[in-house]
Amino acid sequence: MILASVKMFCRGGLTPRWRLAAARRAPDWQPRRGHRLSPADDELYQKTTLKVLERESPSMMFIDSYTSRGFTVNGDRVVGPCVIIPRAILQWNVGSYQDITEESLVLFRLLEPRIEILVLGIGDKVERLEPGVLKFMRDCGIAVEVQDTPNACATFNFLVSERRVTAAALIPPRAGRALM
């Protein structure tokens, strides 16, 4: 029966030798390989261990949530607009995007080590800032990302998780919701 099915696949009715040899093998036969595909007996019951090479720093700041009243950063509640720098949370004395001036951003020029990116969250929707304010920050080598506050929180968390030297200046949105 097996030989008949092998002959059907061959042209002219000639059966190649390798197909006949395969048809005569026992059903539990396995090919021989130079490497093992399954664990050996002594490997089956060993515990799996994991070594963490670099633990997350306790000084990393993550934004847990935001509301119309403020933010929750690493479990700490902050009321009103705030600035998050690598190792501190500060109150920020602005009421809206119109209050963002060179004077309100001068803190970021003074930080050491110098931050790479400043994420500005300016409320419910993205508004245009004065070009002079953005030029002021670019002149000292700080990139500025202007976004609505919900997206700014997510962007800040992403940059911090990549271990980028970043800061956030955030104004709470009018309609607050939890950051997912």
Buried (B, 14 or more C-beta within 10 A) or exposed (E): EEEEEBEEEEEEEEBEEEBEEEEEEEEEEEEEEEEEEEEEEEEEEEEEEEEEEEEEEEEEBBBBBBBEEBBBBEEEEBEBBBBBBBEEBBEBEBEEBEBBBBEBBEBBBEBEEEBEBBBBBBBBEBEEBEEEBBEBBEEEEBEBBBBBBBEBBBBBBEBBEEEEBBBBBBBBBEEBEEBE
